[in-house]
Amino acid sequence: MTTSRPWIAGAASIRYWRNRVMRVAAIQMRSGLDPEANLAALDIFLAEAAGQGAAYALTPEVTMIFPENRAQLRSVAAPFEGHEQLARTGELARRHKMFVHIGSLPVPLEDGRFANRSVLFGPDGAQVAIYDKIHLFDADIAGLNAYRESATYKSGDRAVIAPVGEFTLGFSICYDMRFPKLYNALAKAGASLMAVPAAFTVPTGQAHWHVLLRARAIETGSYVIAAAQGGEHANGRATYGHSLIVDPWGKVIAELDHDEPSVLMADIDPAAVIEARQRVPALANGRDFTAPRLHG
C-alpha cells in the first residue's frame, strides 16, 4: 500500500465558494438493485442540495447499485468506461455547477473481481479524480463463517487527494475509516476535508460510527463528511444511516439522527482547519519509530 505520496488530481476549471466558506452536502440514500431508480433519487437530492447553495455533494458507498453477493454484482455492475449512470451524473454536476462525489460503485475488473470505486465530478461535469477502496474486510468471526471481501473485490493501492474550492479533499470509503494511517497520509499531503461514504451495518454503526469519524477529524485537524446508506434495502441488508459532518476540533456540526433518505448541509471554513492544527500540531509533531518484536 502506498500512502506517502497520494495522487493529486488536476484542478477543476471552476471554483465555487463565498468568503472562503463552502457549503457542503452529505446525501443519505437507500440504494437498491436498479441503477435507474437510484439515479432518479440522486437527481432529486442533488437538485435540493444545489438549491440550498451546496458547492460539493457527497453520496454514500454503493450509490448506483447495492448488491448483496457476487451473483448480484455480476448481473448489474456495468463497465467503468461508458458507464451510463456515471455519464449522466457528470451532466447533473454541470447542470448544478457543483462538485458531485459518487461515494462508490462496483466496477468489474479483468480478474473477475470488482473495484469499489469513488468518482469525483467537477462543476464542469468532467471527472476530476477516482479512488479505489484500499482496505477490505477479511475476518474469521467466532461462531460465523469467514468473511472475505477480497474474494469479491480487489483493493486499491494508492491514496488520492483532489482540490475542491478552497479545500483539498481526501478520499476514503467505509472500512477505510478504521485505519488512521491513511488519513494521516492524506492530511500530510494537504487534505483538509475527508470524505467517508459508507454503508455501515446497524450494530457496528451504533457502536463505532460517531467515535471513529470524530477521531479521524481530531487526529488530522480536518473536516470529515460522511454520507451513509440507511434503512432496509432490497437486497435484504439493513444500514445505519446517521450521515454527519464533523469539524476539525471533533465537534459534530450536522447530523441526520435517522436512517431515512435525506440531504444534510453544513458550511465549512478552511480557517478552522488552520486553527485546529495550530492548537494541536499533531501532524507536525509525529515521529517515525521502530516497533517492538516479540522473542520466544
N, C-alpha and C positions, 0 to 999 in steps of 0.2 A: 504493500500500500504506500502510495506516495502522497504525502501531505505537506512537505516542507515548501514546495513551490506550486501552489494552486494555479490552475489555468485561469487567465484573466481574459474575459470576453471583450470584444471591441465595444466602444461606447455607442449607445443608441443615438440616432441623429437628432432627436428632440428630447428635451428635458422639461418636466413639469414640477414646479414647486413654488411656494409663495412664502417670502420672508424666511427661506431655508427650512421651514416646517413642511413636512409632506404628510398627506393623508393616505393611509393605507387601509386595505380591507382584507379580512380573512373570510372566505366563503365556506360555510359549513354545508355539506351535501349529504344525500343518502343515495349514492350511486347504485345502479343496478346492472343488469346484463345487456341493456340496449343502449349502444353508444348514442343513437339519435335522441333518445329520451333524456339521457344525461346532458347532452349538449344543449338541448332545449331548456332544461332547468338552469344550466350555467348561463345561457344567454340572458335570462331574466335577472339573475343575480348580478351579472356584470353591468347591466343597464342601471340597476339600483345603485351599485357602488359608484359608477361614473356620475350618476345624477346627484350623489352626495359629495362629489368632489374628489374621489379617490384617484391618486396618480399611479397606484400599484395595487393589484389584487392577487391574492394567493388562493389557490384551490387545494383540496385535500389530495392525499395519496389515492391512487386508483380512481381518478376523476372520471375518465371516459368509460371504463368498464370495471366492474368489481367481481371477478370470477373467484370461485372457491377452490378450484382444483385445476390440474394441468389440462384435463379434458375440456373444461370450460374455456380455459385460456386459448387452447388451440382452435376452438370453434369461433372465437370472437376477436382475438388480437390481430390487428392489421399491421402490415409493414410500416416502418417509420417513414421511408421515402414515399411521398404521395399520399400520406395519411389524410383521409378526407376531413375528419373532425378537427385535426390539428390545423389544417389549412384554413378552415372556417373560423377557428379560434384566432388565427392571425388577422383575419378580416374584422373580427369583433374588436381586437386590440386597436386596429387602425380606426375603426368607426368611433370608438370611445376615446381615442388619443390617450391611452394609458398602457402601462406595463401590465401584461397579463401573464401570470406564472402558473402553468399547469403543474400541480404538485407532483403527479406522476401518472404514467400509464404503462402497461406492459408492452414491450417491443420484442417480437420474435427475432432470435439470433440463429446463425448458421449451425451451431452445435445442438440445436433442438431445445435449448433453454430460452429464457427471456431476460431482457434488461428491464429493471424497474426505473424508468427514465422520467426526469423532470425537465420541463421545457419552458424557457422564458421568452416571451414576445415583447418587442418594444412598441412604443406608441405609433410607429410607422408600419406595424404589422409584421416586421421581419423577425426571424428567430435571432435572439441575442446570445443565448447560451443553452447548453444541455448538460445534465448531470445524471449519471447512473449511480444508484444507491450502492454504497460501499459495504455496509455491514449487513450481513444476512443472519437470520435467526436459525441456528442449528443447535438442538438441545435434546438431551436424554432426560426425561422427566419421570421421576419415580411413580409407578402405577399407570403410566401412559406410554403410548408408542413414541418412539423417537420422531422428532420433527426436523426435517431437513429442508429449509428454504433453498439451500444451494442446489438441491436436486432439480428444482424448477427454474430458479433464477441464477444468473451469473453476476457476480459482484463487479462494481466499478472499481477503478484503481487510481482515480485522481480526484482531488478536491477542486472545487470550482467557485470562483467569485465573479461578479459582474457589476458594473456601475448601474445604479438606479437613482436618477436625480442626484441629490447631494449625498446619497448613501452608497456604500459598497455592499452588495448582497452576498451572503454566504449561503451555499446550497447544502441541504441535507434532506433526508427522508426518514420519517418514523423511527425505526430501531436505531438509526444513527445517533439519536439523542442520548443514548446511553454511553457514548464514547467521547469523553471530554477532549481527548487528543485532537479529534477532528476540528472541533470548534476553536481550540487554542490555535491550531494552524491557520484556520480561516481568519481569525482575528489578527494574528501576527502578519498576515498577508494584506490586511487592510479592511476586512469585513466589519461593518458596524451595524448591520441588520441581518439576523439569522432567520432563514425560512425553514420551518419544520412542518411540511404537510404530513398528515398521518391518518391511519385507520386503526386506532388503538382499541383493543378489546375492553369490555366493561370492567372486569376485575383489575387488570393492570392500570387502566385509566384511573379508577378510584384510588388506587394505591400510590401511583408513581407520576401521573401526568403533570400535575402542578409543580411538584418538587423538582422534577428533572428539568423542566423548562425554565423555572426560576433559577436553578443552579447554573444552567448554561448562560443565562443572561448575566448573573453575578460574576461568574468566573472570567468572562470575557469583556465585561463592561459594554455589552451590546444590547440593542433591542432584539427581542425574539417574537416572531409572529408565527403562530401555529394554527393552521386550518385543518379541521378534522372531519372525518366521516362520522355520522351519528345515526343511531336508531337501528331498527330491524331491516335487513337488506333482503333482496330477492334470492340471494344465494344461501340464505339461512344464517348468516353471520349477524352479530349484534355489535355495534361500535359505540364508543363512549361519548363522542361529541365534545362539548365544552371547549370550543375554539377560544383562544385567548391571545392577548398581546401583552408582553412584559417589557418594562423599561430597563435601562442599563443598571439601575440600582436594585433590580429584582422585584419591583412592585408590579403587580398585575393591574394594568391601566384599562383593560377592556376584556370582558369575558361573556360568553354565552353560557348561562348556567343550566343548559338543557341539551338534548340531542336532536332537536328539530332543525331542518334546513333553514338557514338564515344568513344574513350578512353582518359582520362585526367590523366596526370602524374605529380608528384612533388616529390622532395627529402625533407624529413623531418628529423630534428635533435633534439634529446632529450635535448641537451644543451639549445635550445631555450625555452623549457618549464621551465627549472630551472631558466633561466634569467628572463623570464616574471613574474614568481611567486615571485622572489626576488624583482623585481622592484615594483610590486603591489601585496602585500601579502594579498589579499582579502580573500583567503581561511583560512589563519591563523587568520585573524582579525575578522572574522564573529562571532557574538554572538547570543545566544538564547534570546528571549524576549517574553513577553506576548502581545497579540493583544487586541486592544480596543474593547469594546462592546457597542452597541447602546442601550440606555434605553428609553423607551417610553410607 
